[in-house]
Amino acid sequence: MPLLEVDEVVVRFGGVTAVNGATFSAEERRITGLIGPNGAGKTTCFNVITGLQRPTQGTVRFDGRNVTRTPVHRRSHRGMARTFQRLEAFGSLTVRENVRVALDIAGGLRGVLRSQTAQIDHLLERVGIAGYADERADSIPTGTARLLELARCLAGDPRLLLLDEPSSGLDEHETDAFGELLLALAAEGRAIVMVEHDMDLVMTVCDEIHVLDFGEIICSGSPGQVRSDERVQRAYLGQSDEENTRDDLAPFEATTTIPAIGVG
Ligand SMILES: Nc1ncnc2c1ncn2[C@@H]1O[C@H](COP(=O)(O)OP(=O)(O)OP(=O)(O)O)[C@@H](O)[C@H]1O
């Protein structure tokens, strides 16, 4: 049974249908990609999964239980963790203090009063930002701040990790290391769902990919299946030049086939 099941979810904002009957799942030990053009409904799906957005219709199940109406903090307590596109760390605290706060909160839920320095160091090393431990969070590069968000998520030892554009701000070398980290986190038994615009990363690490377009899942499958799907290629190429300004879409402008984006 998948750890996460999203079933026929619809989200309407007035006249806008942001998500339209989306059905997909995520399993432990696997990395699931959720991709699609700007405004396709990816972040809204994350909001529904984590409880920030009540769906107009549909169901979310986590570990077999219907959590569609479960508040955010209870879903978190049951093992969901999420990073945001917008950075959420406390800017005036150091990187180390940010991780300590996250560990204290997670530990508090388990009755542990004070986090151990070794735990903090371990998390910082794990995500590769130990060198920034004593810097203020608002002074570190964006990519590093995203890794700090991940460290804060891992403080709660989540079973399901939802990552919203986690690699943005990382250079090529850092992105490669990040991909390795994701694979290691999944191998430990976690389910990872990732909204990501770096197609090289998505195609390299994801076991399964769901493609959203105008709120609908238009394709689900392996990276190979998604790359060769005509509807996916049309969805990306269909954007006007004005809309099509994001770096992530640039590779699709040069070619009509996804395999030519430098993967595999
Ligand atoms: N609170 C809201 N009120 C009204 N419309 C919204 C709201 N949130 C999202 N939308 C609309 O819903 C659609 C889906 O938005 P969403 O942010 O989920 O897309 P996305 O795929 O995450 O986009 P991006 O890749 O640009 O982050 C868009 O048309 C957006 O304008």
The ligand as an SDF file (V2000), in Angstrom:
LIG
                    3D

 31 33  0  0  0  0  0  0  0  0999 V2000
   -5.0910   31.1740   -2.9830 N   0  0  0  0  0  0  0  0  0  0  0  0
   -5.3640   31.2320   -4.2930 C   0  0  0  0  0  0  0  0  0  0  0  0
   -6.3950   31.9580   -4.7580 N   0  0  0  0  0  0  0  0  0  0  0  0
   -6.6830   32.0000   -6.0820 C   0  0  0  0  0  0  0  0  0  0  0  0
   -6.0190   31.3370   -7.0260 N   0  0  0  0  0  0  0  0  0  0  0  0
   -4.9640   30.5960   -6.6260 C   0  0  0  0  0  0  0  0  0  0  0  0
   -4.5750   30.4980   -5.2430 C   0  0  0  0  0  0  0  0  0  0  0  0
   -3.5040   29.6770   -5.1540 N   0  0  0  0  0  0  0  0  0  0  0  0
   -3.2400   29.2790   -6.4130 C   0  0  0  0  0  0  0  0  0  0  0  0
   -4.0960   29.8240   -7.2920 N   0  0  0  0  0  0  0  0  0  0  0  0
   -4.1370   29.5980   -8.7430 C   0  0  0  0  0  0  0  0  0  0  0  0
   -4.1990   28.1900   -8.9240 O   0  0  0  0  0  0  0  0  0  0  0  0
   -3.4030   27.7940  -10.0450 C   0  0  0  0  0  0  0  0  0  0  0  0
   -2.3660   26.7860   -9.5750 C   0  0  0  0  0  0  0  0  0  0  0  0
   -1.3940   27.4550   -8.7670 O   0  0  0  0  0  0  0  0  0  0  0  0
   -0.1680   26.6970   -8.0900 P   0  0  0  0  0  0  0  0  0  0  0  0
    0.5960   27.7170   -7.3120 O   0  0  0  0  0  0  0  0  0  0  0  0
   -0.6590   25.5040   -7.3650 O   0  0  0  0  0  0  0  0  0  0  0  0
    0.6670   26.2440   -9.3680 O   0  0  0  0  0  0  0  0  0  0  0  0
    2.1750   25.6870   -9.4660 P   0  0  0  0  0  0  0  0  0  0  0  0
    2.1300   24.5560  -10.4220 O   0  0  0  0  0  0  0  0  0  0  0  0
    2.6920   25.4290   -8.1070 O   0  0  0  0  0  0  0  0  0  0  0  0
    2.9220   26.9260  -10.1310 O   0  0  0  0  0  0  0  0  0  0  0  0
    4.4770   27.3850  -10.0480 P   0  0  0  0  0  0  0  0  0  0  0  0
    5.2780   26.3670  -10.7810 O   0  0  0  0  0  0  0  0  0  0  0  0
    4.4750   28.6970  -10.7710 O   0  0  0  0  0  0  0  0  0  0  0  0
    4.8320   27.5150   -8.6070 O   0  0  0  0  0  0  0  0  0  0  0  0
   -2.8170   29.0630  -10.6230 C   0  0  0  0  0  0  0  0  0  0  0  0
   -3.6680   29.4980  -11.6590 O   0  0  0  0  0  0  0  0  0  0  0  0
   -2.8560   30.0340   -9.4590 C   0  0  0  0  0  0  0  0  0  0  0  0
   -2.9500   31.3570   -9.9140 O   0  0  0  0  0  0  0  0  0  0  0  0
  1  2  1  0
  2  3  1  0
  2  7  2  0
  3  4  2  0
  4  5  1  0
  5  6  2  0
  6  7  1  0
  6 10  1  0
  7  8  1  0
  8  9  2  0
  9 10  1  0
 10 11  1  0
 11 12  1  0
 11 30  1  0
 12 13  1  0
 13 14  1  0
 13 28  1  0
 14 15  1  0
 15 16  1  0
 16 17  2  0
 16 18  1  0
 16 19  1  0
 19 20  1  0
 20 21  2  0
 20 22  1  0
 20 23  1  0
 23 24  1  0
 24 25  2  0
 24 26  1  0
 24 27  1  0
 28 29  1  0
 28 30  1  0
 30 31  1  0
M  END
$$$$
